[in-house]
Amino acid sequence: MLIQFFKRFFHRDNSELQKAVLSNPVLLDVRSSEEFASGSVKSAINIPVQNLNSNISRIPKGRVIVAFCRSGSRSAMAVQILRKNGFQDVVNGGSWQNVQAVITEMKKSI
């Protein structure tokens, strides 16, 4: 019953993320290096949000970017930073587990 409560009231709309995943996006993990080392989405690049401005050149232009972290807070900050630096197609994927779950689910449906 508790799980149903959380699904109903804390459900995350992943439609934008699902669309982004179809476009072969840049997967950007903005957690710390230590957090990244403990697990992340396959093929993600790690640039901690506090280092993003000074590492903006590492991010390929012209592709959709999916930013993610532990909960979605740091990735929301990363989205703002990226947009201020000229990146247009940027999606806040929320937690890395959410991004991984969407990718896994979409692979099953192909």
N, C-alpha and C positions, 0 to 999 in steps of 0.2 A: 504494500500500500504506500509506503514512503517513496519507493522508486517511482510509482505512478504520479505522486504529488510533484516530485522534482521534474519529471518529464513534462508535466502539464504546465508548471509555472516557471521553470527555468530552461525551457527548450530553446536551443540556439537555432536560429534560421541559417542553415548552411547553403542556401540556394546560390548566393554569390560565390561562395567558396567552391561549390561543385562546378559552376561555370568556369571559374578560374583554373581548376585542376584539369579540365579538358584542353586547355590551351598550352600545356607543358610549361608551367610557370617557374619562375625562380623561387625556390623555397628558402626563406630567410628566417633563421632562428636567431632571435635577438636576446636570448638569455646569456648568462655568463658562460665563459669557457668551461667551467666546472660543471654547470648544469648540462651543457651541450654534451660533454663527455659521458654523462650518465645515461644518455639516450636521446635520440631525436628522430626526425623523419629522414628516411634514406635520401641521399643526394642533397640534403639541405646545406647551405653555407651558414656559418656562424659569425655574426658581427654583433656583439653586445650593443644594446641600444645606446649606451653612453658613449660608444665609439663610432656610431653610425655616421655622423657628420664628417669625421676625418677619414672614413673608409668608403665614402659614397662611390668612388671610382671603381670599386670592386664589384659593383652591382651592374649587370648587363642592362643596357637601355633597350627599349623597344619590345620588352616582354612583360607579361603580367607578373607581378610580384605578390607572393603570399607571405606575409609576415606573421610570426607566431612566437609564443613564449610559454610561460607556465599557466597563466590564467587569461591573458588577453589584454592586460593593462599596458605592459611594455610594448606589445605589438601595436596597440592603438597609438602610442607615442611615436613609434617607428613609422607608422603610416603618415602621420603629420609631417615628420621630418622628410620623408621621401617625397611627399607632394610638394613641400616647400623647395625641394631640390629638382623639381621638374619631372618627376615620375608621375604618370597619369593613372595607369592601371595598377592600383595597389589595393590589396584586400587584407583585412585583419582576419586571420584564420582562427584567432583565439588561442587555445592551448595547443601544444604540439600533439597531444593525444587526440584532440579533435581533428586536426589536419590529417593525422595518420588514419583515423577511423574513416574519414570521408574518402581518402585515397583508396583504402582497402575495400570499402563498400562499392566504390565505383568500378574497381577492377573486377569485382565479382559479377557486376551487371554487364560487362562487355563480353 
